Amino acid sequence: MKRKIAFMFINASMTKPRRMVMDFESGEMITVGVKNYDMACEEAKKLAQEGILLLELCGGFGTIGHAKVSEAVLGKMQVGVVRFDNHPGYEGLSGDTKWL
């Protein structure tokens, strides 16, 4: 059985979730783009149902976004995060300030 992992990024220009799958011998890496925290939670639930072992969130998610996604998957997979408390792509704002 292939090992499946995922990475999720957040960008306001996304009108719907976008997925890309990188398939390699021992597993898959699924990249998912979402518009906001609500969409992230819905997509994370789907990933958990698909048997994804872990989800890593991009630095655009703040601590609240990380908590929301972690809560949404009900412990069915591990959720980690790349951390930028002052994200350089958001003019030094945190993800929580940008998305909430």
C-alpha positions as CSV (number, residue, x, y, z in Angstrom):
1,M,0.0,0.0,0.0
2,K,1.3,3.4,-0.9
3,R,2.0,6.0,1.8
4,K,0.0,9.2,1.2
5,I,0.9,12.6,2.6
6,A,-0.5,16.1,1.8
7,F,0.5,19.7,1.8
8,M,-2.1,22.5,1.9
9,F,-1.6,26.2,0.9
10,I,-4.0,29.1,1.3
11,N,-4.6,31.8,-1.3
12,A,-7.5,34.2,-1.6
13,S,-7.6,33.9,-5.4
14,M,-8.8,30.3,-5.2
15,T,-12.4,30.1,-6.3
16,K,-12.5,26.3,-5.5
17,P,-10.1,23.8,-4.1
18,R,-7.3,22.7,-6.4
19,R,-5.4,19.5,-6.2
20,M,-2.3,18.1,-7.7
21,V,-0.9,14.6,-7.1
22,M,2.7,13.7,-7.3
23,D,2.9,9.9,-7.6
24,F,6.2,8.1,-6.8
25,E,7.1,4.5,-6.1
26,S,6.4,4.3,-2.4
27,G,3.6,6.9,-2.2
28,E,1.8,10.0,-3.2
29,M,2.2,13.7,-2.3
30,I,-1.1,15.6,-2.7
31,T,-0.9,19.4,-2.8
32,V,-4.2,21.2,-2.2
33,G,-4.9,24.9,-2.6
34,V,-7.8,26.5,-0.7
35,K,-9.3,30.0,-0.4
36,N,-9.9,30.3,3.3
37,Y,-10.0,28.4,6.6
38,D,-13.5,27.0,6.0
39,M,-12.5,25.5,2.7
40,A,-9.3,24.2,4.3
41,C,-11.3,22.3,7.0
42,E,-13.6,20.8,4.4
43,E,-10.7,19.6,2.2
44,A,-8.8,18.3,5.3
45,K,-11.8,16.2,6.2
46,K,-11.8,14.7,2.7
47,L,-8.0,14.0,2.9
48,A,-8.5,12.2,6.3
49,Q,-11.2,10.1,4.7
50,E,-8.9,9.1,1.9
51,G,-6.4,7.7,4.4
52,I,-3.8,10.5,4.3
53,L,-1.2,10.0,7.1
54,L,-0.3,13.6,7.6
55,L,-1.1,17.0,6.4
56,E,1.3,19.9,6.5
57,L,-0.1,23.4,6.3
58,C,1.8,26.3,4.6
59,G,3.0,29.2,6.6
60,G,0.0,31.2,5.5
61,F,-2.1,29.4,8.2
62,G,-1.9,31.0,11.6
63,T,-2.2,29.2,14.9
64,I,-6.0,29.5,14.8
65,G,-6.1,28.1,11.3
66,H,-3.9,25.2,12.4
67,A,-6.2,24.6,15.3
68,K,-9.4,24.7,13.1
69,V,-8.0,22.2,10.6
70,S,-6.7,19.9,13.4
71,E,-10.1,19.9,15.0
72,A,-11.9,19.3,11.7
73,V,-10.0,16.0,11.1
74,L,-11.0,14.5,14.5
75,G,-7.6,13.0,15.1
76,K,-7.7,10.9,11.9
77,M,-4.4,12.3,10.7
78,Q,-1.5,14.4,12.0
79,V,-1.6,18.1,11.1
80,G,1.7,20.0,11.1
81,V,2.5,23.5,10.0
82,V,5.3,25.6,8.5
83,R,5.4,28.6,10.7
84,F,5.8,32.3,9.8
85,D,4.3,34.3,12.6
86,N,4.9,37.4,10.5
87,H,4.5,36.0,6.9
88,P,6.7,37.8,4.4
89,G,4.0,37.3,1.6
90,Y,1.4,39.0,3.7
91,E,3.3,42.2,4.4
92,G,4.4,40.9,7.8
93,L,0.9,39.9,9.0
94,S,0.2,36.5,10.5
95,G,-2.1,34.1,8.7
96,D,-4.8,34.6,11.4
97,T,-4.7,38.4,10.8
98,K,-5.0,37.9,7.1
99,W,-7.7,35.2,7.1
100,L,-9.9,36.0,10.1
